[in-house]
Amino acid sequence: MPPRWPRQPDRNDPAYRRLDDRMNFALHVAVFAACNSGLWFVDIVRQANWDWVIWVTGVWAVVVLCHLVYIMAIADYSVKSDL
């Protein structure tokens, strides 16, 4: 069941931005898991010996880790003023 927002969504609301960033991160992790598991499944079943699959998984895992660091430590969710 998707999360329900108790009030009108507004990108200026810090709680809404935090929730939106975390939902985008969850989608990023889901796409990473689906694509990489598919690549590895085909690589193993067909005995394809694709050496580039390791690089794709590694680089994408680093990007996912950077995304996590951004939303947990770097992102500023303070109230923005429209000055």
C-alpha positions as CSV (number, residue, x, y, z in Angstrom):
1,M,0.0,0.0,0.0
2,P,1.5,3.4,-1.0
3,P,2.2,5.9,1.8
4,R,-0.5,8.5,2.3
5,W,0.4,12.1,2.8
6,P,-1.9,13.7,5.5
7,R,-1.9,17.2,3.8
8,Q,-1.5,18.8,0.4
9,P,2.0,17.7,-1.0
10,D,4.4,20.6,-1.3
11,R,8.0,20.5,-2.3
12,N,8.8,23.2,0.2
13,D,7.7,21.0,3.0
14,P,10.9,19.4,4.5
15,A,9.1,16.2,5.6
16,Y,7.6,15.7,2.1
17,R,11.1,16.2,0.5
18,R,12.6,13.7,2.8
19,L,9.9,11.1,2.1
20,D,10.2,11.8,-1.7
21,D,14.0,11.3,-1.6
22,R,13.6,8.1,0.3
23,M,11.0,6.7,-2.0
24,N,13.2,7.6,-5.0
25,F,16.1,5.8,-3.3
26,A,13.9,2.7,-2.7
27,L,13.0,2.7,-6.4
28,H,16.7,3.0,-7.3
29,V,17.5,0.0,-5.2
30,A,14.6,-2.0,-6.7
31,V,15.7,-1.3,-10.3
32,F,19.4,-2.1,-9.3
33,A,18.3,-5.4,-7.8
34,A,16.1,-6.4,-10.7
35,C,18.5,-5.5,-13.4
36,N,21.6,-7.0,-11.8
37,S,19.9,-10.2,-10.8
38,G,18.6,-10.6,-14.3
39,L,22.1,-10.0,-15.7
40,W,23.7,-12.4,-13.4
41,F,21.0,-15.0,-14.0
42,V,21.6,-14.9,-17.7
43,D,25.4,-14.9,-17.2
44,I,25.2,-18.0,-15.1
45,V,22.5,-20.0,-16.9
46,R,24.0,-19.4,-20.4
47,Q,27.6,-19.7,-19.0
48,A,28.2,-16.5,-21.0
49,N,31.3,-15.5,-19.0
50,W,30.5,-11.8,-19.4
51,D,33.3,-10.0,-17.7
52,W,31.6,-6.6,-17.9
53,V,28.7,-7.7,-15.6
54,I,31.1,-7.4,-12.7
55,W,31.9,-3.8,-13.7
56,V,28.2,-2.9,-14.2
57,T,27.3,-4.3,-10.8
58,G,30.2,-2.6,-9.1
59,V,29.8,0.8,-10.6
60,W,26.0,0.8,-10.1
61,A,26.5,-0.4,-6.5
62,V,28.8,2.6,-5.9
63,V,26.2,4.9,-7.4
64,V,23.5,3.4,-5.1
65,L,25.8,3.9,-2.1
66,C,26.5,7.5,-3.1
67,H,22.7,8.0,-3.4
68,L,22.3,6.6,0.2
69,V,25.0,8.9,1.6
70,Y,23.4,11.9,-0.1
71,I,19.9,11.3,1.3
72,M,21.1,10.3,4.8
73,A,24.0,12.8,5.4
74,I,24.2,15.5,2.8
75,A,20.7,16.5,1.8
76,D,19.4,19.7,3.5
77,Y,15.8,19.3,4.5
78,S,15.5,22.6,6.3
79,V,12.6,24.9,5.6
80,K,13.3,27.0,2.4
81,S,12.2,30.6,2.3
82,D,11.0,32.1,-1.0
83,L,12.9,35.4,-0.7
